[in-house]
Amino acid sequence: MYVVPDARRGGVLRALLAAAERWCESRGLTEMRLHNVPEAEASAAAWQALGFEIVEHLRVRHLPIRS
């Protein structure tokens, strides 16, 4: 999810999350997951405040494309 800076701190993210949670619940889902970059401290704090917790760290190594 991305909220434009002018709309932040007004409950937009919380409303979007509530709609996503209702969608999940209506389909019998019991868990929500998200990926965010650890360098984005503001978004990490927002997700934590909304009840998301870190359960793993993922590292990726891109391989060169060889012809």
ChimeraX attribute file (.defattr): number of C-alpha atoms within 10 A of each C-alpha:
attribute: neighborCount
match mode: 1-to-1
recipient: residues
	/A:1	9
	/A:2	9
	/A:3	11
	/A:4	8
	/A:5	7
	/A:6	7
	/A:7	10
	/A:8	11
	/A:9	10
	/A:10	9
	/A:11	10
	/A:12	14
	/A:13	18
	/A:14	14
	/A:15	11
	/A:16	14
	/A:17	16
	/A:18	12
	/A:19	12
	/A:20	13
	/A:21	16
	/A:22	13
	/A:23	12
	/A:24	14
	/A:25	12
	/A:26	9
	/A:27	9
	/A:28	9
	/A:29	11
	/A:30	8
	/A:31	8
	/A:32	10
	/A:33	8
	/A:34	9
	/A:35	9
	/A:36	11
	/A:37	8
	/A:38	10
	/A:39	8
	/A:40	9
	/A:41	11
	/A:42	10
	/A:43	15
	/A:44	18
	/A:45	11
	/A:46	13
	/A:47	18
	/A:48	12
	/A:49	10
	/A:50	12
	/A:51	7
	/A:52	14
	/A:53	12
	/A:54	11
	/A:55	7
	/A:56	6
	/A:57	7
	/A:58	6
	/A:59	5
	/A:60	5
	/A:61	5
	/A:62	5
	/A:63	6
	/A:64	6
	/A:65	5
	/A:66	4
	/A:67	3
